[in-house]
Amino acid sequence: MRERERLIIALYQLENIVSLTENNEWKNYLYNYLSPVKYELERQLNNLTDTIDHSKIKEQSDEDND
């Protein structure tokens, strides 16, 4: 399994936790801890996606120069 897939699955799992705790009396307390995890996972996914996109752009520009 690739890193991108792991990050996406982790985000789905986080969404499941949020859904399961929707009626929890202490959901705001829980969300205060889950929220940074969500944004960190999204940040890592975006960084990974940007890296992939930039490498494709570099490959294409290198081919154009030939």
PDB file of N, CA, C and O in Angstrom:
ATOM      1  N   MET A   1       0.853  -1.177   0.000  1.00  0.00           N
ATOM      2  CA  MET A   1       0.000   0.000   0.000  1.00  0.00           C
ATOM      3  C   MET A   1       0.898   1.240   0.000  1.00  0.00           C
ATOM      4  O   MET A   1       1.874   1.323   0.746  1.00  0.00           O
ATOM      5  N   ARG A   2       0.551   2.170  -0.830  1.00  0.00           N
ATOM      6  CA  ARG A   2       1.333   3.393  -0.946  1.00  0.00           C
ATOM      7  C   ARG A   2       0.963   4.393   0.137  1.00  0.00           C
ATOM      8  O   ARG A   2      -0.091   4.296   0.765  1.00  0.00           O
ATOM      9  N   GLU A   3       1.851   5.351   0.339  1.00  0.00           N
ATOM     10  CA  GLU A   3       1.644   6.366   1.378  1.00  0.00           C
ATOM     11  C   GLU A   3       0.377   7.179   1.130  1.00  0.00           C
ATOM     12  O   GLU A   3      -0.352   7.497   2.069  1.00  0.00           O
ATOM     13  N   ARG A   4       0.119   7.511  -0.111  1.00  0.00           N
ATOM     14  CA  ARG A   4      -1.090   8.279  -0.448  1.00  0.00           C
ATOM     15  C   ARG A   4      -2.342   7.517  -0.007  1.00  0.00           C
ATOM     16  O   ARG A   4      -3.261   8.099   0.569  1.00  0.00           O
ATOM     17  N   GLU A   5      -2.370   6.228  -0.280  1.00  0.00           N
ATOM     18  CA  GLU A   5      -3.521   5.403   0.112  1.00  0.00           C
ATOM     19  C   GLU A   5      -3.664   5.345   1.622  1.00  0.00           C
ATOM     20  O   GLU A   5      -4.779   5.400   2.141  1.00  0.00           O
ATOM     21  N   ARG A   6      -2.553   5.234   2.329  1.00  0.00           N
ATOM     22  CA  ARG A   6      -2.591   5.203   3.798  1.00  0.00           C
ATOM     23  C   ARG A   6      -3.169   6.494   4.362  1.00  0.00           C
ATOM     24  O   ARG A   6      -3.982   6.463   5.286  1.00  0.00           O
ATOM     25  N   LEU A   7      -2.755   7.621   3.811  1.00  0.00           N
ATOM     26  CA  LEU A   7      -3.248   8.910   4.289  1.00  0.00           C
ATOM     27  C   LEU A   7      -4.742   9.062   4.026  1.00  0.00           C
ATOM     28  O   LEU A   7      -5.475   9.564   4.878  1.00  0.00           O
ATOM     29  N   ILE A   8      -5.192   8.637   2.864  1.00  0.00           N
ATOM     30  CA  ILE A   8      -6.613   8.722   2.534  1.00  0.00           C
ATOM     31  C   ILE A   8      -7.429   7.827   3.460  1.00  0.00           C
ATOM     32  O   ILE A   8      -8.487   8.234   3.939  1.00  0.00           O
ATOM     33  N   ILE A   9      -6.954   6.626   3.712  1.00  0.00           N
ATOM     34  CA  ILE A   9      -7.656   5.714   4.619  1.00  0.00           C
ATOM     35  C   ILE A   9      -7.692   6.303   6.028  1.00  0.00           C
ATOM     36  O   ILE A   9      -8.710   6.206   6.713  1.00  0.00           O
ATOM     37  N   ALA A  10      -6.594   6.907   6.461  1.00  0.00           N
ATOM     38  CA  ALA A  10      -6.558   7.530   7.786  1.00  0.00           C
ATOM     39  C   ALA A  10      -7.589   8.656   7.882  1.00  0.00           C
ATOM     40  O   ALA A  10      -8.234   8.816   8.918  1.00  0.00           O
ATOM     41  N   LEU A  11      -7.746   9.431   6.818  1.00  0.00           N
ATOM     42  CA  LEU A  11      -8.759  10.496   6.818  1.00  0.00           C
ATOM     43  C   LEU A  11     -10.169   9.911   6.894  1.00  0.00           C
ATOM     44  O   LEU A  11     -11.030  10.458   7.583  1.00  0.00           O
ATOM     45  N   TYR A  12     -10.408   8.809   6.193  1.00  0.00           N
ATOM     46  CA  TYR A  12     -11.713   8.138   6.284  1.00  0.00           C
ATOM     47  C   TYR A  12     -11.967   7.629   7.701  1.00  0.00           C
ATOM     48  O   TYR A  12     -13.077   7.747   8.221  1.00  0.00           O
ATOM     49  N   GLN A  13     -10.945   7.071   8.312  1.00  0.00           N
ATOM     50  CA  GLN A  13     -11.093   6.585   9.681  1.00  0.00           C
ATOM     51  C   GLN A  13     -11.419   7.731  10.633  1.00  0.00           C
ATOM     52  O   GLN A  13     -12.233   7.585  11.545  1.00  0.00           O
ATOM     53  N   LEU A  14     -10.781   8.855  10.412  1.00  0.00           N
ATOM     54  CA  LEU A  14     -11.052  10.030  11.230  1.00  0.00           C
ATOM     55  C   LEU A  14     -12.496  10.497  11.052  1.00  0.00           C
ATOM     56  O   LEU A  14     -13.156  10.861  12.025  1.00  0.00           O
ATOM     57  N   GLU A  15     -12.981  10.486   9.822  1.00  0.00           N
ATOM     58  CA  GLU A  15     -14.384  10.835   9.558  1.00  0.00           C
ATOM     59  C   GLU A  15     -15.324   9.871  10.276  1.00  0.00           C
ATOM     60  O   GLU A  15     -16.364  10.280  10.791  1.00  0.00           O
ATOM     61  N   ASN A  16     -14.955   8.593  10.309  1.00  0.00           N
ATOM     62  CA  ASN A  16     -15.769   7.613  11.021  1.00  0.00           C
ATOM     63  C   ASN A  16     -15.821   7.907  12.512  1.00  0.00           C
ATOM     64  O   ASN A  16     -16.878   7.789  13.133  1.00  0.00           O
ATOM     65  N   ILE A  17     -14.696   8.288  13.088  1.00  0.00           N
ATOM     66  CA  ILE A  17     -14.670   8.635  14.513  1.00  0.00           C
ATOM     67  C   ILE A  17     -15.576   9.833  14.783  1.00  0.00           C
ATOM     68  O   ILE A  17     -16.324   9.849  15.760  1.00  0.00           O
ATOM     69  N   VAL A  18     -15.502  10.827  13.916  1.00  0.00           N
ATOM     70  CA  VAL A  18     -16.354  12.010  14.079  1.00  0.00           C
ATOM     71  C   VAL A  18     -17.825  11.606  14.008  1.00  0.00           C
ATOM     72  O   VAL A  18     -18.633  12.068  14.813  1.00  0.00           O
ATOM     73  N   SER A  19     -18.176  10.757  13.062  1.00  0.00           N
ATOM     74  CA  SER A  19     -19.567  10.299  12.934  1.00  0.00           C
ATOM     75  C   SER A  19     -20.010   9.522  14.167  1.00  0.00           C
ATOM     76  O   SER A  19     -21.128   9.699  14.650  1.00  0.00           O
ATOM     77  N   LEU A  20     -19.137   8.666  14.672  1.00  0.00           N
ATOM     78  CA  LEU A  20     -19.485   7.845  15.832  1.00  0.00           C
ATOM     79  C   LEU A  20     -19.635   8.664  17.115  1.00  0.00           C
ATOM     80  O   LEU A  20     -20.351   8.257  18.030  1.00  0.00           O
ATOM     81  N   THR A  21     -18.974   9.797  17.183  1.00  0.00           N
ATOM     82  CA  THR A  21     -19.023  10.619  18.396  1.00  0.00           C
ATOM     83  C   THR A  21     -19.933  11.836  18.241  1.00  0.00           C
ATOM     84  O   THR A  21     -19.904  12.754  19.061  1.00  0.00           O
ATOM     85  N   GLU A  22     -20.730  11.833  17.194  1.00  0.00           N
ATOM     86  CA  GLU A  22     -21.585  12.982  16.892  1.00  0.00           C
ATOM     87  C   GLU A  22     -22.508  13.353  18.058  1.00  0.00           C
ATOM     88  O   GLU A  22     -22.739  14.535  18.311  1.00  0.00           O
ATOM     89  N   ASN A  23     -23.025  12.367  18.756  1.00  0.00           N
ATOM     90  CA  ASN A  23     -23.938  12.637  19.866  1.00  0.00           C
ATOM     91  C   ASN A  23     -23.262  12.524  21.229  1.00  0.00           C
ATOM     92  O   ASN A  23     -23.934  12.493  22.260  1.00  0.00           O
ATOM     93  N   ASN A  24     -21.961  12.463  21.231  1.00  0.00           N
ATOM     94  CA  ASN A  24     -21.216  12.355  22.478  1.00  0.00           C
ATOM     95  C   ASN A  24     -21.267  13.676  23.235  1.00  0.00           C
ATOM     96  O   ASN A  24     -21.116  14.752  22.656  1.00  0.00           O
ATOM     97  N   GLU A  25     -21.481  13.571  24.522  1.00  0.00           N
ATOM     98  CA  GLU A  25     -21.567  14.765  25.361  1.00  0.00           C
ATOM     99  C   GLU A  25     -20.283  15.591  25.316  1.00  0.00           C
ATOM    100  O   GLU A  25     -20.317  16.813  25.460  1.00  0.00           O
ATOM    101  N   TRP A  26     -19.168  14.924  25.118  1.00  0.00           N
ATOM    102  CA  TRP A  26     -17.869  15.589  25.136  1.00  0.00           C
ATOM    103  C   TRP A  26     -17.263  15.729  23.738  1.00  0.00           C
ATOM    104  O   TRP A  26     -16.043  15.783  23.583  1.00  0.00           O
ATOM    105  N   LYS A  27     -18.121  15.787  22.734  1.00  0.00           N
ATOM    106  CA  LYS A  27     -17.611  15.813  21.358  1.00  0.00           C
ATOM    107  C   LYS A  27     -16.710  17.011  21.084  1.00  0.00           C
ATOM    108  O   LYS A  27     -15.728  16.880  20.353  1.00  0.00           O
ATOM    109  N   ASN A  28     -17.018  18.170  21.649  1.00  0.00           N
ATOM    110  CA  ASN A  28     -16.161  19.345  21.421  1.00  0.00           C
ATOM    111  C   ASN A  28     -14.760  19.112  21.961  1.00  0.00           C
ATOM    112  O   ASN A  28     -13.775  19.512  21.341  1.00  0.00           O
ATOM    113  N   TYR A  29     -14.670  18.469  23.108  1.00  0.00           N
ATOM    114  CA  TYR A  29     -13.374  18.127  23.685  1.00  0.00           C
ATOM    115  C   TYR A  29     -12.628  17.172  22.753  1.00  0.00           C
ATOM    116  O   TYR A  29     -11.441  17.359  22.486  1.00  0.00           O
ATOM    117  N   LEU A  30     -13.326  16.150  22.261  1.00  0.00           N
ATOM    118  CA  LEU A  30     -12.705  15.193  21.346  1.00  0.00           C
ATOM    119  C   LEU A  30     -12.282  15.864  20.048  1.00  0.00           C
ATOM    120  O   LEU A  30     -11.189  15.612  19.542  1.00  0.00           O
ATOM    121  N   TYR A  31     -13.148  16.720  19.510  1.00  0.00           N
ATOM    122  CA  TYR A  31     -12.850  17.372  18.237  1.00  0.00           C
ATOM    123  C   TYR A  31     -11.634  18.288  18.342  1.00  0.00           C
ATOM    124  O   TYR A  31     -10.911  18.480  17.364  1.00  0.00           O
ATOM    125  N   ASN A  32     -11.410  18.850  19.524  1.00  0.00           N
ATOM    126  CA  ASN A  32     -10.225  19.691  19.710  1.00  0.00           C
ATOM    127  C   ASN A  32      -8.939  18.908  19.497  1.00  0.00           C
ATOM    128  O   ASN A  32      -7.921  19.476  19.104  1.00  0.00           O
ATOM    129  N   TYR A  33      -8.982  17.622  19.752  1.00  0.00           N
ATOM    130  CA  TYR A  33      -7.810  16.775  19.547  1.00  0.00           C
ATOM    131  C   TYR A  33      -7.796  16.144  18.159  1.00  0.00           C
ATOM    132  O   TYR A  33      -6.728  15.898  17.599  1.00  0.00           O
ATOM    133  N   LEU A  34      -8.959  15.884  17.613  1.00  0.00           N
ATOM    134  CA  LEU A  34      -9.030  15.260  16.290  1.00  0.00           C
ATOM    135  C   LEU A  34      -8.742  16.255  15.167  1.00  0.00           C
ATOM    136  O   LEU A  34      -8.177  15.891  14.136  1.00  0.00           O
ATOM    137  N   SER A  35      -9.125  17.484  15.370  1.00  0.00           N
ATOM    138  CA  SER A  35      -8.968  18.496  14.329  1.00  0.00           C
ATOM    139  C   SER A  35      -7.514  18.665  13.881  1.00  0.00           C
ATOM    140  O   SER A  35      -7.258  18.661  12.677  1.00  0.00           O
ATOM    141  N   PRO A  36      -6.554  18.812  14.793  1.00  0.00           N
ATOM    142  CA  PRO A  36      -5.161  18.931  14.329  1.00  0.00           C
ATOM    143  C   PRO A  36      -4.671  17.691  13.576  1.00  0.00           C
ATOM    144  O   PRO A  36      -3.866  17.798  12.651  1.00  0.00           O
ATOM    145  N   VAL A  37      -5.160  16.522  13.976  1.00  0.00           N
ATOM    146  CA  VAL A  37      -4.779  15.292  13.285  1.00  0.00           C
ATOM    147  C   VAL A  37      -5.298  15.329  11.856  1.00  0.00           C
ATOM    148  O   VAL A  37      -4.587  14.966  10.919  1.00  0.00           O
ATOM    149  N   LYS A  38      -6.537  15.768  11.694  1.00  0.00           N
ATOM    150  CA  LYS A  38      -7.134  15.862  10.358  1.00  0.00           C
ATOM    151  C   LYS A  38      -6.316  16.803   9.465  1.00  0.00           C
ATOM    152  O   LYS A  38      -5.989  16.466   8.327  1.00  0.00           O
ATOM    153  N   TYR A  39      -5.991  17.980   9.996  1.00  0.00           N
ATOM    154  CA  TYR A  39      -5.267  18.956   9.183  1.00  0.00           C
ATOM    155  C   TYR A  39      -3.841  18.492   8.880  1.00  0.00           C
ATOM    156  O   TYR A  39      -3.301  18.802   7.818  1.00  0.00           O
ATOM    157  N   GLU A  40      -3.240  17.760   9.795  1.00  0.00           N
ATOM    158  CA  GLU A  40      -1.898  17.227   9.529  1.00  0.00           C
ATOM    159  C   GLU A  40      -1.944  16.158   8.435  1.00  0.00           C
ATOM    160  O   GLU A  40      -1.086  16.130   7.553  1.00  0.00           O
ATOM    161  N   LEU A  41      -2.937  15.290   8.495  1.00  0.00           N
ATOM    162  CA  LEU A  41      -3.083  14.277   7.447  1.00  0.00           C
ATOM    163  C   LEU A  41      -3.333  14.938   6.093  1.00  0.00           C
ATOM    164  O   LEU A  41      -2.763  14.522   5.084  1.00  0.00           O
ATOM    165  N   GLU A  42      -4.177  15.958   6.069  1.00  0.00           N
ATOM    166  CA  GLU A  42      -4.447  16.668   4.811  1.00  0.00           C
ATOM    167  C   GLU A  42      -3.195  17.371   4.302  1.00  0.00           C
ATOM    168  O   GLU A  42      -2.927  17.392   3.101  1.00  0.00           O
ATOM    169  N   ARG A  43      -2.427  17.949   5.231  1.00  0.00           N
ATOM    170  CA  ARG A  43      -1.188  18.629   4.842  1.00  0.00           C
ATOM    171  C   ARG A  43      -0.217  17.636   4.204  1.00  0.00           C
ATOM    172  O   ARG A  43       0.375  17.911   3.160  1.00  0.00           O
ATOM    173  N   GLN A  44      -0.065  16.476   4.849  1.00  0.00           N
ATOM    174  CA  GLN A  44       0.839  15.470   4.307  1.00  0.00           C
ATOM    175  C   GLN A  44       0.368  14.964   2.951  1.00  0.00           C
ATOM    176  O   GLN A  44       1.178  14.734   2.053  1.00  0.00           O
ATOM    177  N   LEU A  45      -0.933  14.794   2.805  1.00  0.00           N
ATOM    178  CA  LEU A  45      -1.481  14.348   1.521  1.00  0.00           C
ATOM    179  C   LEU A  45      -1.241  15.401   0.445  1.00  0.00           C
ATOM    180  O   LEU A  45      -0.856  15.066  -0.675  1.00  0.00           O
ATOM    181  N   ASN A  46      -1.463  16.655   0.772  1.00  0.00           N
ATOM    182  CA  ASN A  46      -1.210  17.733  -0.185  1.00  0.00           C
ATOM    183  C   ASN A  46       0.264  17.815  -0.556  1.00  0.00           C
ATOM    184  O   ASN A  46       0.597  17.997  -1.728  1.00  0.00           O
ATOM    185  N   ASN A  47       1.144  17.684   0.418  1.00  0.00           N
ATOM    186  CA  ASN A  47       2.584  17.704   0.130  1.00  0.00           C
ATOM    187  C   ASN A  47       2.978  16.544  -0.770  1.00  0.00           C
ATOM    188  O   ASN A  47       3.784  16.698  -1.688  1.00  0.00           O
ATOM    189  N   LEU A  48       2.405  15.395  -0.501  1.00  0.00           N
ATOM    190  CA  LEU A  48       2.701  14.218  -1.311  1.00  0.00           C
ATOM    191  C   LEU A  48       2.187  14.411  -2.740  1.00  0.00           C
ATOM    192  O   LEU A  48       2.877  14.075  -3.703  1.00  0.00           O
ATOM    193  N   THR A  49       0.994  14.945  -2.871  1.00  0.00           N
ATOM    194  CA  THR A  49       0.401  15.193  -4.185  1.00  0.00           C
ATOM    195  C   THR A  49       1.199  16.249  -4.940  1.00  0.00           C
ATOM    196  O   THR A  49       1.431  16.109  -6.141  1.00  0.00           O
ATOM    197  N   ASP A  50       1.626  17.321  -4.238  1.00  0.00           N
ATOM    198  CA  ASP A  50       2.436  18.360  -4.877  1.00  0.00           C
ATOM    199  C   ASP A  50       3.746  17.794  -5.376  1.00  0.00           C
ATOM    200  O   ASP A  50       4.200  18.147  -6.464  1.00  0.00           O
ATOM    201  N   THR A  51       4.355  16.930  -4.606  1.00  0.00           N
ATOM    202  CA  THR A  51       5.620  16.303  -4.999  1.00  0.00           C
ATOM    203  C   THR A  51       5.430  15.483  -6.263  1.00  0.00           C
ATOM    204  O   THR A  51       6.255  15.538  -7.175  1.00  0.00           O
ATOM    205  N   ILE A  52       4.352  14.729  -6.317  1.00  0.00           N
ATOM    206  CA  ILE A  52       4.065  13.916  -7.493  1.00  0.00           C
ATOM    207  C   ILE A  52       3.818  14.807  -8.704  1.00  0.00           C
ATOM    208  O   ILE A  52       4.345  14.542  -9.785  1.00  0.00           O
ATOM    209  N   ASP A  53       3.021  15.861  -8.536  1.00  0.00           N
ATOM    210  CA  ASP A  53       2.722  16.774  -9.640  1.00  0.00           C
ATOM    211  C   ASP A  53       3.971  17.484 -10.136  1.00  0.00           C
ATOM    212  O   ASP A  53       4.164  17.618 -11.345  1.00  0.00           O
ATOM    213  N   HIS A  54       4.830  17.946  -9.217  1.00  0.00           N
ATOM    214  CA  HIS A  54       6.039  18.654  -9.615  1.00  0.00           C
ATOM    215  C   HIS A  54       6.990  17.743 -10.368  1.00  0.00           C
ATOM    216  O   HIS A  54       7.644  18.185 -11.312  1.00  0.00           O
ATOM    217  N   SER A  55       7.079  16.485  -9.973  1.00  0.00           N
ATOM    218  CA  SER A  55       7.979  15.583 -10.681  1.00  0.00           C
ATOM    219  C   SER A  55       7.474  15.335 -12.100  1.00  0.00           C
ATOM    220  O   SER A  55       8.276  15.207 -13.025  1.00  0.00           O
ATOM    221  N   LYS A  56       6.148  15.266 -12.284  1.00  0.00           N
ATOM    222  CA  LYS A  56       5.593  15.090 -13.624  1.00  0.00           C
ATOM    223  C   LYS A  56       5.875  16.318 -14.476  1.00  0.00           C
ATOM    224  O   LYS A  56       6.216  16.192 -15.653  1.00  0.00           O
ATOM    225  N   ILE A  57       5.737  17.502 -13.893  1.00  0.00           N
ATOM    226  CA  ILE A  57       5.997  18.736 -14.631  1.00  0.00           C
ATOM    227  C   ILE A  57       7.458  18.785 -15.045  1.00  0.00           C
ATOM    228  O   ILE A  57       7.777  19.145 -16.178  1.00  0.00           O
ATOM    229  N   LYS A  58       8.352  18.421 -14.120  1.00  0.00           N
ATOM    230  CA  LYS A  58       9.780  18.432 -14.435  1.00  0.00           C
ATOM    231  C   LYS A  58      10.093  17.449 -15.557  1.00  0.00           C
ATOM    232  O   LYS A  58      10.861  17.771 -16.464  1.00  0.00           O
ATOM    233  N   GLU A  59       9.511  16.261 -15.506  1.00  0.00           N
ATOM    234  CA  GLU A  59       9.748  15.270 -16.551  1.00  0.00           C
ATOM    235  C   GLU A  59       9.273  15.797 -17.899  1.00  0.00           C
ATOM    236  O   GLU A  59       9.958  15.626 -18.907  1.00  0.00           O
ATOM    237  N   GLN A  60       8.104  16.436 -17.925  1.00  0.00           N
ATOM    238  CA  GLN A  60       7.570  16.950 -19.175  1.00  0.00           C
ATOM    239  C   GLN A  60       8.433  18.072 -19.709  1.00  0.00           C
ATOM    240  O   GLN A  60       8.686  18.131 -20.912  1.00  0.00           O
ATOM    241  N   SER A  61       8.894  18.968 -18.840  1.00  0.00           N
ATOM    242  CA  SER A  61       9.713  20.072 -19.313  1.00  0.00           C
ATOM    243  C   SER A  61      11.076  19.580 -19.798  1.00  0.00           C
ATOM    244  O   SER A  61      11.649  20.151 -20.726  1.00  0.00           O
ATOM    245  N   ASP A  62      11.597  18.523 -19.173  1.00  0.00           N
ATOM    246  CA  ASP A  62      12.848  17.947 -19.628  1.00  0.00           C
ATOM    247  C   ASP A  62      12.684  17.330 -21.013  1.00  0.00           C
ATOM    248  O   ASP A  62      13.584  17.426 -21.847  1.00  0.00           O
ATOM    249  N   GLU A  63      11.536  16.695 -21.261  1.00  0.00           N
ATOM    250  CA  GLU A  63      11.268  16.101 -22.559  1.00  0.00           C
ATOM    251  C   GLU A  63      11.110  17.188 -23.616  1.00  0.00           C
ATOM    252  O   GLU A  63      11.526  16.998 -24.759  1.00  0.00           O
ATOM    253  N   ASP A  64      10.512  18.328 -23.252  1.00  0.00           N
ATOM    254  CA  ASP A  64      10.326  19.425 -24.189  1.00  0.00           C
ATOM    255  C   ASP A  64      11.660  20.011 -24.640  1.00  0.00           C
ATOM    256  O   ASP A  64      11.782  20.501 -25.763  1.00  0.00           O
ATOM    257  N   ASN A  65      12.648  19.959 -23.767  1.00  0.00           N
ATOM    258  CA  ASN A  65      13.948  20.536 -24.087  1.00  0.00           C
ATOM    259  C   ASN A  65      14.762  19.669 -25.036  1.00  0.00           C
ATOM    260  O   ASN A  65      15.756  20.124 -25.602  1.00  0.00           O
ATOM    261  N   ASP A  66      14.339  18.420 -25.208  1.00  0.00           N
ATOM    262  CA  ASP A  66      15.088  17.503 -26.084  1.00  0.00           C
ATOM    263  C   ASP A  66      14.847  17.741 -27.536  1.00  0.00           C
ATOM    264  O   ASP A  66      15.412  17.043 -28.378  1.00  0.00           O
TER     265      ASP A  66
END
